[in-house]
Amino acid sequence: MPVLQHNRKIVTGALCASELRYRRLFESAYDGILIVDPESRKIIDVNPYLVEFLGYSYEEFIGKELFEIGLLKDEAASQAAFRLLQKSGYIRYDCLPLETKDGRRVDVEFVSNLYREDDKQVIQCNIRDISRRKKIEDTLSEARAQQARRSAELESLVDLRTAELRRSNSQLQMFAYSIAHDLRSPLQIIQGFSQLLIDDHAPNLNAEGQSYAKFVGNAAKQLDLMLSDLLAFSQASQLNIKLSPVALETVVEKALTNCAMEISEGNARIETSSPWPSVLAHEATLRQVLVNLIGNAVKFVRSGRPQVRLRAEERPGEIVRVWVEDNGIGIPAEFRERIFKVFQRLHTKKYAGTGIGLAIVQQGVERMGGRVGVESSPGKGSSFWFELAKAPTRAVKPKQKKETAR
Ligand code: ADP
C-alpha cells in the first residue's frame, strides 16, 4: 500500500477511536451535556444524564432553545448569553437556577464553550447539579451566622457583666476606703485616752488596771495601723496605672533608699546583681512592690544578720522576673498562696505588721499585667519573685555587681 494512503488510514482510524471515546464520555458523564447549534440556537444533542436530571425526553430536548427547557430566564436572556458566547467563546455561571419538567427548582453550574467541529461551529454546554453543594454551603453559612450571633450575644453579656463587676468593685473599694477612713478618728480617741490613762492616772490604777490600759492602747494602735494600710491598699487599687518603660536599676535604688531605716536597724546586707533590664511598669507602683518585699526580707529573720539579694532574670516571651531573696525564717509550702491575701499573717506575735504588704504587692504587679510568686525553704530563707513585660527599649547599661552594708 502506498505510504500516503497508509497514513490516511491510520489517521481515520485514530479519529474514529477518539470519536468513540468522546461518545462514551458523553453517554456516561455524571454532568449534563448539551450540544447546541450556534446558528439556530437549538439543541442538537443531549446526554442521558441531563434527560434523567431535567425529566424531559430526548425528543423533547431536540430542537428546543435553552430557555424553553428552563435554562436561562427567557428569550432575551438567552440571546444575550449567545452574543457573549459568540464574542468570547466561553461563558460560565457559577450558580444558575433551573426548573425541571416537574417544576422542581435546582441550582446548576453552567459552562458553555463555542468550538469548531469539522467545518462548522458547535456549542457544548456542561450543566452540573450543585444543589447539594449549595445546600451544604447554605447550612454552613447559616451555622456561621448563628455562631456569630451567639458570640456577639455572649460578648455583649460579658461586657455587661464586666461593667457590673467594675461598678460593684469600685463601690466596694469606696466602701472599704470610707470605713477605713471614718474608723480612724474614734480609734485615735481610744488610743489617745488610753495613753492619757497611763500617763496621768497611773497612781489611781493598780497594776492590773495599768496593764489593761496598755492592752487597749496597743490594740487601738495596731487597729490604726491596719486601717491605714487598708486605706493604702484601697487607694492603690483606685490608682490610674499607665505603663511605660522603667529602668529597674533606678527603681531598685529608690526602693532601697526608702527602706534605709529598716536595713540599717536590722544591719542587713543587701546585694544587688546586674544586669537590670527595663520593664513595662508604673514606676510608683513598682517601687512600692519592691519596698514591701525588701521590708519583709529584712524583717522576717530569726537571728543573725539578714542577707538580701536582688536580681533580675530574663525569661522566654520577653518577660523579666525580679527576685528578692533572703536568708530568713522561710514560709511553709501550705501558706505560700494565703500570705498574699489581705490581713493574712503567719507570725503575728514576734514580727510587727498588718498583713497587707503582700496583698499590695500582688495587686500592684497584677495591675501592671504581671504575676507574683514565692519559693522558700522553711528555716533557710524565701525567694519572692514578680514578673513584668520587658520594655521594648534597649536594656539599661549593666553595672558592676556591688555589695552594700547599710
Ligand atoms: P506583714 O509583713 O505586715 O505581716 P505581709 O502581707 O507583707 O504582711 O506578709 C504576710 C505574711 O507573710 C507575713 O506576716 C509573714 O508571715 C509572711 N512573710 C512575708 N514575707 C516573708 C518573708 N520574707 N519571709 C518569711 N515570711 C514572710
Boltz pocket constraint, residues with backbone or C-beta under 6 A from the ligand:
constraints:
  - pocket:
      binder: B
      contacts: [[A, 292], [A, 293], [A, 296], [A, 297], [A, 300], [A, 326], [A, 328], [A, 329], [A, 330], [A, 331], [A, 339], [A, 340], [A, 341], [A, 344], [A, 345], [A, 346], [A, 347], [A, 351], [A, 352], [A, 353], [A, 354], [A, 355], [A, 356], [A, 357], [A, 358], [A, 359], [A, 382]]
      max_distance: 6.0
